[in-house]
Amino acid sequence: ALGIYGLYTKTIAEALKHSIDYAESLNYFNVVFGNVEKNGVTAFSRVGKVANAFQNKMAENFAASPTATLTYQAEFQNLALSQNIPAQYANILSENLTKLTYDIASLQNKELDDVAAKLAAGVMSGQTKSTRDIGIDLTENSLQAFIDRLALTDERFQNLYVSTMSFAEKQLVRYMVALEQTKREQGDFANSIESPANQLKILGTNIEKLQVAWGSLFQGIYAKILPWANAIIMVATAVAEAIASLLGIKLSDYNSGITKSTQAWENEDKAANGVLGTIKKIKRETLSFDQIHNINEDKNNGNGSSSPNVGINKNLLDALKGYDNGLDSVRMKANEIRDKIASWLGLVYDTTEQTWKFKKGITPIKIILAAIVGL
């Protein structure tokens, strides 16, 4: 019975994981393609409609994993958009590189995730070593040779040099060269879709889709339970803090091992001076003449210790700015439930000491009830 229960629990856990992974991939895809959800209905952007139609076709004709294809296409699209390539053109790159991922993996018998990562690193980011592993040469010489061949038949490409191109232009040329060098791979997955190897992969994908479907069902059920479970754990934590405060016990926290600030600064200063002393010693031993003055030192950088002049452009420092990640506006349902239970138990949060305490005059019975909740 325990074995069956363990298997059942493991099956649900796997289904939930696949369902969560799919939801995360779908969210990434929708954000990158500018799709938004209104009243439970997804409103697709113009390019998002095209991308979504491609995703549906991949899922239907290739039985491809939506979790994988959504992630691949979103990643390729995101990298193209980061270079200000217009969305409709970026979509051409992202769609074809997603298809190419399947063809290369099929012909070369490689893992899809590995191929997609290499294409993203090589084609989109210029890390040419990555694509060599899948038979694609994207070095500058290879790119220039491709441009020169284009110039023979199209005067628009005459006198065009890779060395003077922007990163976005190089990204486009790398994409075109990758397509030219993978003609053998293109269409391989479709041509060999009935092979045992690809059918086994498709079987695995279909099992994954089944898990996603059941996982989504379980998610709907757990979504109603989990806020309460989290709230109860939060209340138990608050009760433990309040009882400790009532008894005059200070619970150890992550600050307990931090050295006192004065001592820490003194230690840091000594360490810095020690390192610089070692550097000076090495300089004396290796540079025994006075004519070299390449190493400049800042004798006083404000903290009483010397340090190399890093030479950061102040305009860049002044241009740094943060962003709003919604931290100040978010409020979990679990927090609301916790606060209601905590209030009923007579708990208040002391913002000064950043811990929970019992209200003054709280009845002993409620303290006992709180202690029971905290067990």
Disulfide bonds with the S-S distance in Angstrom:
none
